[in-house]
């Protein structure tokens, strides 16, 4: 049986965006800062009202920097580490206490919180999108998830980099217009371009336009590397780019596996849960959520 639309929340992406975008003066009666909690509930209410999903899942980072990815590429997310090798806290300690409250709020609303040991939320999202028999909207500010776009299956990304109210609906046409590549080529594109925020150095001298042009000509990274290695055959690859590609073979091999979202890390959760309106109302009073409480419950009532 085909289902209606599934909305998958990249939870950490959203609560970080809420934390840094909403005043830290928003506090609970006990003085706890609750800007991220209020923000992510507002984001969820807005998007569920707009897109009327059949079900919603909050996808969780059980491991934001899995060791298996670090083993493949030791620079992976190193810029986010503190001096002791843990995740650097850029939030003055004000976000951490809100994270379990966000999970509790989702639970009270009947929204499953799903993580997977040794995997990131991206991998949970990829797995659930693969398993769902119906269209999927993925809410994130992370470009890596563009690789999951699939027009044939109705899988889109609601990309909130410019804000939830100005989000982009990313399908394959959007990707071709923005980057000149199809979703099926996005992993290879991202590996070549690199991403400093994730510790991916990329291939020297290759930016968006060159990466897209190489993929258009040679199909994928395997074809590009084969052309770069075939020095006895006339090629359109410029000498500096050819040298960079050949110098980066080990990086490319590792980074393709690091960037690729896994699609086999968990099971679809039970999506039949309902909101506990009384408990959520009490939760909202305790944490000073104000009108967000009613908006969240109203939005929650719009899907089964």
Helices and strands as residue ranges (DSSP letters): E 6-10, H 11-21, H 35-51, E 55-59, H 67-72, G 78-80, H 96-108, E 112-114, H 121-131, E 136-140, G 143-148, G 151-153, E 155-159, G 164-166, E 168-170, H 172-179, G 183-185, H 186-193, G 196-198, H 208-218, H 221-229, H 239-247, H 249-259, H 277-286, H 291-300
